[in-house]
Amino acid sequence: MKKIILATLFLISCLSFVSCENLFMEPSPSEDPQAVFNSMWETVRDKYSFFEYKNIDWESIRAEYESRISPEMSDEDLFYVLADMLNELRDGHVNIRSRFDVSVYKGINRVEGEDSLFTEFIPDFYDGDILEERYFIKLDDNDEEIRIANGFSNKIFSRVNLQGGLSKIGYIRYSSFVNTINKEALDNTLKRFEDAGVVGLILDMRENGGGSLTNAFRLSSRLINVDESTVLETVYKDGPAIDSFTAPAAYSVKKEGPIQFTKPVALLINRNSFSATSYFAAIMRAPGFEHVRSFGNNTGGGGGLPSDFQLPNGWYYRFSTTRTYTPFIGTDQIYIGENQFKGANGSELVHPENRFDFEAGVPVEFPISNERFEAAQDIQRDYLMEATMRLIIQNQEQWNQISPGQLIDFEL
């Protein structure tokens, strides 16, 4: 009995000694603020894909933020230093997540500030209230209410044509690529459009902040007019050198499903169309999609695919690790700031520097003026909806040949 008591006392004393000893130990490497900082900085250096594109000096940023690191700093203070450093990337795919907070970069939206890629006022050409109150309801016997499918909503509009009769136009509102596009629902919708004899389709992706690229390729496969088309190429950042990237990987879209919609398609986009929506808009410029024309404003960008990483202390963070190119917008069409691009010529798949990187947005083919949109708002109309319906009806045969770059200008 005495031996058992002595053994128990010895075990307790050992545990007590270990506990007390931990009180005087240095923080473990996984929790040391400097080690955590170094881990993030080095990983971003090796994997972030847009240093050169955005003219970011990551070395100087290290010097600035490392000066704020100290051994005794709290977890909260460390978190916000790391969040601030990540936000220097000016990237909508950046975030950091801890047990007590999540930080995301917010400067990518329509702001007027030095932390944003876009410093001027950018109209969004979108009014959700007008859509719901004017376009999503049944106005007369020739009209219908909008239908809610799995992942998207749809409707058939009737408009007077040049012969005085009625032409029907399909409409799909896809508000987020996060919403899975159900194949059966898409089959049913396209079959309904086909049976109704629609002369064209409005595909509304304004305010679509992105989501799954699987949905972008799934929808693309139902719009393509050839069996297969190479649409994009992607490279991954793979080392500390600013120009260290993998060999390009090509991505293709293949025809799928029982129905492909190859009549005129008006794709509506704006500066709040991000990420997967930018990918989709870029895909629509590839061979096989000549009947898809874009209207509104350039997309918001987000052309780099994000990857997730874990810090030594357990926090997770993400940032863009790829650059994606499309050869079908123009080699000399480069983002030069202030929501402007230069050039408009075609190009071939040759080298990354000769292809268009849409990190700052996919240029719209047919812009509109803010004055026209606001004038339409005053009479409870959506200018893009009205203008594209009129264009589809009037230009069914010449739709693919309309020269891009024209300002869409109609009196309503």
CORKA-V390409 format. One record per residue. PSI is psi in whole degrees, 0 to 359 (NA if undefined). Layout:
psi->{PSI & PSI}
This chain:
psi->{317 & 322 & 321 & 317 & 318 & 320 & 319 & 316 & 322 & 318 & 316 & 317 & 323 & 315 & 320 & 320 & 317 & 316 & 315 & 322 & 323 & 334 & 335 & 4 & 154 & 154 & 144 & 153 & 330 & 340 & 355 & 124 & 321 & 319 & 320 & 316 & 311 & 319 & 313 & 311 & 316 & 321 & 316 & 318 & 316 & 335 & 339 & 138 & 355 & 25 & 310 & 318 & 320 & 4 & 51 & 126 & 94 & 331 & 315 & 328 & 324 & 313 & 320 & 314 & 335 & 333 & 345 & 0 & 134 & 153 & 329 & 4 & 151 & 164 & 319 & 315 & 318 & 317 & 314 & 333 & 313 & 320 & 316 & 320 & 317 & 324 & 344 & 343 & 345 & 58 & 123 & 348 & 8 & 134 & 164 & 138 & 127 & 182 & 346 & 352 & 162 & 131 & 132 & 153 & 127 & 354 & 356 & 344 & 186 & 86 & 168 & 91 & 162 & 343 & 359 & 152 & 335 & 112 & 355 & 168 & 132 & 113 & 147 & 347 & 44 & 135 & 99 & 326 & 317 & 320 & 312 & 320 & 340 & 324 & 336 & 357 & 169 & 118 & 328 & 187 & 338 & 1 & 174 & 159 & 157 & 145 & 141 & 115 & 181 & 103 & 342 & 170 & 159 & 161 & 158 & 121 & 150 & 128 & 148 & 131 & 184 & 339 & 0 & 357 & 191 & 131 & 143 & 138 & 127 & 154 & 130 & 124 & 113 & 104 & 343 & 132 & 357 & 328 & 117 & 129 & 113 & 126 & 317 & 319 & 321 & 320 & 312 & 319 & 313 & 324 & 321 & 317 & 317 & 314 & 329 & 347 & 37 & 146 & 352 & 179 & 136 & 121 & 104 & 108 & 23 & 142 & 14 & 109 & 2 & 195 & 232 & 130 & 338 & 319 & 325 & 317 & 326 & 314 & 321 & 324 & 345 & 357 & 346 & 143 & 12 & 171 & 321 & 147 & 133 & 125 & 328 & 160 & 140 & 139 & 150 & 140 & 131 & 31 & 174 & 335 & 144 & 335 & 23 & 104 & 157 & 171 & 149 & 141 & 127 & 146 & 137 & 156 & 131 & 148 & 130 & 160 & 168 & 341 & 132 & 134 & 109 & 10 & 176 & 133 & 128 & 112 & 118 & 123 & 161 & 185 & 350 & 17 & 105 & 167 & 246 & 332 & 323 & 318 & 314 & 315 & 324 & 319 & 322 & 353 & 0 & 162 & 140 & 352 & 31 & 337 & 359 & 117 & 142 & 143 & 146 & 258 & 165 & 149 & 169 & 351 & 212 & 45 & 358 & 131 & 133 & 151 & 152 & 143 & 160 & 134 & 161 & 333 & 6 & 348 & 150 & 148 & 163 & 156 & 170 & 133 & 4 & 164 & 133 & 136 & 148 & 133 & 5 & 16 & 322 & 132 & 328 & 9 & 90 & 141 & 125 & 13 & 166 & 38 & 27 & 147 & 150 & 143 & 159 & 31 & 160 & 171 & 173 & 162 & 100 & 284 & 154 & 323 & 348 & 13 & 165 & 123 & 121 & 31 & 324 & 5 & 152 & 123 & 136 & 147 & 321 & 100 & 165 & 164 & 147 & 328 & 317 & 317 & 317 & 325 & 322 & 322 & 323 & 334 & 23 & 46 & 152 & 111 & 320 & 320 & 311 & 316 & 317 & 326 & 318 & 318 & 317 & 315 & 321 & 343 & 37 & 318 & 329 & 12 & 312 & 340 & 357 & 126 & 128 & 162 & 349 & 136 & 124 & 115 & 99 & 146 & 130 & NA}
